[in-house]
Amino acid sequence: MPTFTHRIYNFNAGPAMLPTEVMEEAKDEFLNFRGTGMSVMEMSHRDKYFQSILDESISDLRELLNLPSRYAVVYFPGGATLQFSAIPFNYLQSGDSADFAVTGVWAKKAFEEAKKFYPNVKSIFNGIDSKYMELPTITDTSVNDGAKYVYITSNNTIYGTRYKTFPKLKKAPLIADMTSELLSRNLPIEDFSVLFAGAQKNIGPSGLTVVIYDKEKIPDVSHPIPNLMNFSLMEKNGSLYNTPPTYSIYIAGLVYKYLKRNGGISAMEEINERKAKKLYDALDASSLFYAPVPETFRSAMNVVFRSNKDSLDPKFLSMAEEQGFAGLKGYREVGGFRASIYNAMPEEGVDALISFIKEFERTHG
Amino acid sequence: MPTFTHRIYNFNAGPAMLPTEVMEEAKDEFLNFRGTGMSVMEMSHRDKYFQSILDESISDLRELLNLPSRYAVVYFPGGATLQFSAIPFNYLQSGDSADFAVTGVWAKKAFEEAKKFYPNVKSIFNGIDSKYMELPTITDTSVNDGAKYVYITSNNTIYGTRYKTFPKLKKAPLIADMTSELLSRNLPIEDFSVLFAGAQKNIGPSGLTVVIYDKEKIPDVSHPIPNLMNFSLMEKNGSLYNTPPTYSIYIAGLVYKYLKRNGGISAMEEINERKAKKLYDALDASSLFYAPVPETFRSAMNVVFRSNKDSLDPKFLSMAEEQGFAGLKGYREVGGFRASIYNAMPEEGVDALISFIKEFERTHG
């Protein structure tokens, strides 16, 4: 196994690369946070130091997203998977239905979890027919009568697809799992009733989820909700109903400040689009590699690609690993390769990967 | 606010002090874990590096607890609060009952959460009559007919009480929230059907929970369970059903190795009993301060104490803070003081606190 004395280009899909600048800052104050004599990891979640870390992180996030005041920002533990259960518990009553666009593994899991408790929920799109390489166009006419919400996965990490533009619905509120793209592009926030994201792509360490929801559109349900899934309870308690993942919140806060220093989401979006375009262009120009997803559905975060000679795949991956390009293996059910190029992947990382791909093609193609 | 260039004695109840040795090790490899070129925080939970961190951590924990093979060890996100919902979902069917010993805030929350979904659960002890300063003696005769389990909180962080010996039951399985004492004392593991602990006291960062359960005693329930609460599902997936709080698992693993290097749980127990005895002895000998909990129920982890002159309390706390004794304020509903002296609090920290208490008494008593 190669050994590196420097930080490498890490294309992991998540947990993923974090900005080196943020990691260095966290390292500097790892044992002693700003003269408190303790690590953030060792602080009570009830004390003034942590409270200000939490408050600042939420106000920075609000600023980055330009969030209207009717939207609540709540930190949950447990990743997107907990929200797969929490959303139906908060938004549906017994007998209710909702519409799901099943565009990949995570959307399917969310749909199946909702269906366990609310058997009337419906799939309005099944991506399996296109091997999940296409996304639906969802309009009010796609929405079933009585659907309490429409659920989408905005970017599908595994298949490398995303909605270039988001559905604009009047018939039902829109709920989106944005785990792999929140903070990477500008969003028409007011078109969403709920959006949430596991932190481990563009936000911070795994084990933390950001949930943003429109307080005016959350229903009063009459059944019990497990406390750690209860949006209103968590919101009223300022994300401190129980001990939250404090260190993850701290790192997320450092990431928000890093984004603010670097031009915010618009600047990130510009760089991200450029990074993705370069990489897709190189793949489109290659005679050995190709990107299977149709142009209009291509993700800017997760670039899925394959080679024409499967037999070369292990060689490509082992050479990449040796040269410091980690995490390029595609998801197990998909095969091939995937380069996840979130906010923290510098443009030079993408340039270096393109050179490596070209060189591999020259010597092995 | 005081500023320290060194690490202080941090008596926070949780998140709490971690061993400095562990923190230094984590800091050293914060940006580049053992030549991988990335932080543990940036690693895929599916790759070989993290898998070996996870596997080692579980086998070290098993070794520390001398765990029989029929017990599963599973990492959950979300803290003990998620288990307050998960346990009834996994262990009760509609109409079932279970018995709860309500010995403090956390036991009460667990009881109320269970009651929301299973209205037949019963309280077999209510500590409110003793202001939560006493614990019950639970035997088979205390257990209601048909109770599917008996639930206890083994150490009550807020009130500073613990079960000196644990109930030994034949009539129903015993389930224990051990958040504030797992790894601090030897346990008769086989007397428990489930024991769980939020990590933020003796194990690692907040946001992680260790659940240990007897696989032979988990019932087959017929209702749906939210995936992130489903013991068998999480176990079958080796704690990787979804993206776990990877960095917290890594720190927990370092803590286990630290414990193994330092004589394991028996050695910790000996030191912990000595630390607690010293502090209680000093309080019992004081004319200004006193420990309100009867000797037989006193916790070795959380030493609750008060002064005879309430008016001096703010002075005591501010002087303590200035001199580098953090987190001594009692829980808001209890008042007074609390020194949490988990595994990571060195004996010198307790000695220093005792000197400070004596000096304060001499000058202000």
Boltz contact constraints between the chains, C-beta under 6 A:
constraints:
  - contact:
      token1: [A, 3]
      token2: [B, 35]
      max_distance: 6.0
  - contact:
      token1: [A, 4]
      token2: [B, 35]
      max_distance: 6.0
  - contact:
      token1: [A, 4]
      token2: [B, 37]
      max_distance: 6.0
  - contact:
      token1: [A, 7]
      token2: [B, 37]
      max_distance: 6.0
  - contact:
      token1: [A, 8]
      token2: [B, 37]
      max_distance: 6.0
  - contact:
      token1: [A, 10]
      token2: [B, 38]
      max_distance: 6.0
  - contact:
      token1: [A, 10]
      token2: [B, 42]
      max_distance: 6.0
  - contact:
      token1: [A, 12]
      token2: [B, 44]
      max_distance: 6.0
  - contact:
      token1: [A, 15]
      token2: [B, 42]
      max_distance: 6.0
  - contact:
      token1: [A, 15]
      token2: [B, 43]
      max_distance: 6.0
  - contact:
      token1: [A, 15]
      token2: [B, 246]
      max_distance: 6.0
  - contact:
      token1: [A, 17]
      token2: [B, 42]
      max_distance: 6.0
  - contact:
      token1: [A, 18]
      token2: [B, 42]
      max_distance: 6.0
  - contact:
      token1: [A, 23]
      token2: [B, 31]
      max_distance: 6.0
  - contact:
      token1: [A, 23]
      token2: [B, 39]
      max_distance: 6.0
  - contact:
      token1: [A, 27]
      token2: [B, 30]
      max_distance: 6.0
  - contact:
      token1: [A, 30]
      token2: [B, 27]
      max_distance: 6.0
  - contact:
      token1: [A, 31]
      token2: [B, 23]
      max_distance: 6.0
  - contact:
      token1: [A, 35]
      token2: [B, 3]
      max_distance: 6.0
  - contact:
      token1: [A, 35]
      token2: [B, 4]
      max_distance: 6.0
  - contact:
      token1: [A, 37]
      token2: [B, 4]
      max_distance: 6.0
  - contact:
      token1: [A, 37]
      token2: [B, 7]
      max_distance: 6.0
  - contact:
      token1: [A, 37]
      token2: [B, 8]
      max_distance: 6.0
  - contact:
      token1: [A, 37]
      token2: [B, 324]
      max_distance: 6.0
  - contact:
      token1: [A, 38]
      token2: [B, 10]
      max_distance: 6.0
  - contact:
      token1: [A, 41]
      token2: [B, 205]
      max_distance: 6.0
  - contact:
      token1: [A, 42]
      token2: [B, 10]
      max_distance: 6.0
  - contact:
      token1: [A, 42]
      token2: [B, 15]
      max_distance: 6.0
  - contact:
      token1: [A, 42]
      token2: [B, 17]
      max_distance: 6.0
  - contact:
      token1: [A, 42]
      token2: [B, 18]
      max_distance: 6.0
  - contact:
      token1: [A, 43]
      token2: [B, 15]
      max_distance: 6.0
  - contact:
      token1: [A, 44]
      token2: [B, 12]
      max_distance: 6.0
  - contact:
      token1: [A, 44]
      token2: [B, 327]
      max_distance: 6.0
  - contact:
      token1: [A, 77]
      token2: [B, 77]
      max_distance: 6.0
  - contact:
      token1: [A, 77]
      token2: [B, 78]
      max_distance: 6.0
  - contact:
      token1: [A, 77]
      token2: [B, 207]
      max_distance: 6.0
  - contact:
      token1: [A, 78]
      token2: [B, 77]
      max_distance: 6.0
  - contact:
      token1: [A, 78]
      token2: [B, 78]
      max_distance: 6.0
  - contact:
      token1: [A, 78]
      token2: [B, 228]
      max_distance: 6.0
  - contact:
      token1: [A, 79]
      token2: [B, 242]
      max_distance: 6.0
  - contact:
      token1: [A, 79]
      token2: [B, 243]
      max_distance: 6.0
  - contact:
      token1: [A, 81]
      token2: [B, 228]
      max_distance: 6.0
  - contact:
      token1: [A, 81]
      token2: [B, 242]
      max_distance: 6.0
  - contact:
      token1: [A, 82]
      token2: [B, 228]
      max_distance: 6.0
  - contact:
      token1: [A, 85]
      token2: [B, 226]
      max_distance: 6.0
  - contact:
      token1: [A, 113]
      token2: [B, 227]
      max_distance: 6.0
  - contact:
      token1: [A, 116]
      token2: [B, 224]
      max_distance: 6.0
  - contact:
      token1: [A, 117]
      token2: [B, 224]
      max_distance: 6.0
  - contact:
      token1: [A, 200]
      token2: [B, 243]
      max_distance: 6.0
  - contact:
      token1: [A, 205]
      token2: [B, 41]
      max_distance: 6.0
  - contact:
      token1: [A, 205]
      token2: [B, 247]
      max_distance: 6.0
  - contact:
      token1: [A, 206]
      token2: [B, 243]
      max_distance: 6.0
  - contact:
      token1: [A, 206]
      token2: [B, 245]
      max_distance: 6.0
  - contact:
      token1: [A, 206]
      token2: [B, 246]
      max_distance: 6.0
  - contact:
      token1: [A, 207]
      token2: [B, 77]
      max_distance: 6.0
  - contact:
      token1: [A, 207]
      token2: [B, 207]
      max_distance: 6.0
  - contact:
      token1: [A, 207]
      token2: [B, 245]
      max_distance: 6.0
  - contact:
      token1: [A, 224]
      token2: [B, 116]
      max_distance: 6.0
  - contact:
      token1: [A, 224]
      token2: [B, 117]
      max_distance: 6.0
  - contact:
      token1: [A, 226]
      token2: [B, 85]
      max_distance: 6.0
  - contact:
      token1: [A, 228]
      token2: [B, 78]
      max_distance: 6.0
  - contact:
      token1: [A, 228]
      token2: [B, 81]
      max_distance: 6.0
  - contact:
      token1: [A, 228]
      token2: [B, 82]
      max_distance: 6.0
  - contact:
      token1: [A, 242]
      token2: [B, 79]
      max_distance: 6.0
  - contact:
      token1: [A, 242]
      token2: [B, 81]
      max_distance: 6.0
  - contact:
      token1: [A, 243]
      token2: [B, 79]
      max_distance: 6.0
  - contact:
      token1: [A, 243]
      token2: [B, 200]
      max_distance: 6.0
  - contact:
      token1: [A, 243]
      token2: [B, 206]
      max_distance: 6.0
  - contact:
      token1: [A, 245]
      token2: [B, 206]
      max_distance: 6.0
  - contact:
      token1: [A, 245]
      token2: [B, 207]
      max_distance: 6.0
  - contact:
      token1: [A, 246]
      token2: [B, 15]
      max_distance: 6.0
  - contact:
      token1: [A, 246]
      token2: [B, 206]
      max_distance: 6.0
  - contact:
      token1: [A, 247]
      token2: [B, 205]
      max_distance: 6.0
  - contact:
      token1: [A, 327]
      token2: [B, 44]
      max_distance: 6.0
